[in-house]
Amino acid sequence: MEVNESTKLTLDLKTIVIVVTFCVSMTLMYATIQSDIKDAKELPVAEVSKTEYELKDKLIREAIMTTQEDVKEIKETLEKLEVRIYDMKN
């Protein structure tokens, strides 16, 4: 296919409307994003207080310890079940 000055390109009205709508949508989306970025730059920086940090750290550590205890209980239960299954086979 060769494209030159005499090449005919036919577009129906539906295609033109779709292309224009797409371009307008992208332009509006870009403007909205730029506005949101500008607003975000003007917001104050959220600071985490020492107390908040310590409380979150304590909560996470407690959750880890609880999880470790749960894992130990599950392992013990699993061992008991394995013994019972072994005994049932014999």
N, C-alpha and C positions, 0 to 999 in steps of 0.2 A: 504494500500500500504506500502510495506516495502522497505526501501532503505538500501542496503548493498554493499559489494564489487562486487557482481555479478550483480548488477543492471545495465542495459544497458540504456544509454542516447544517443539519436540520435539527432543531430543537422544538418540541411542542411546548405549549403554554404550561402544562403540568410540570415538566422538568425544570423550566425556568423558575416557577414559583417555589419548587423544592430547593433549588440552589440558593435563591434569595433568602428564603426562610432559614436555611442552615447558616448562611453568613450572618444574618441578623442575630440568630440565637447565639452563635459563637462570640459575636461582638458584645452582646449584653452579658454573657457569662464572664468574659474577660473583664469587663468594667466592674461587675459585682465582686469578682475575686480581688481586683485591685483595691476596691473600696474596703473590703474586709481586711486586707493586709494593712492598709493605712490605719484602720481603727485598732487593729491588734498591736501595732507599733506604739500607739498612744496609751495603751493600758499599762497600769503599774505592774511591776514584776512581783509575782507571788512569792513571798518568802516563807520558808518553813521554819517555824520557831524550834528552839532546842527542845522544849517540852513536847511538842507534837512529834518531833523526830524520835525522842526517847520512848514515847508511848507506842508509836508504830513499831519500833524496833522490839520492844518488849512483847507486843502482841504477836509479831512474827515468830519470835523465839519460842513463845508458849505454844504456838500452833505447831512448830517443828517438834517440840518435845512430845506433844500429844500424839502427833503422827507416829513418832518413833515408838511410843508405848503401844499404839494400836497395831503396828507392824509386829511387835514382839508377841502380842496376844494372838494375832493371826497365825504366826509361825508355830506357836505352841499348839493351837487348835489343829493346824495342818499335820503336825507330827502325830498327834493323837489319832487323827483320822487315818493316817498312813498305817499306824500300828494296828488299828481295828480292821482295816482292809486286808492287811497281811495275815492277821489271825483268821479272818473269814475264809481266806483262800486255803489255809492249811487245815 
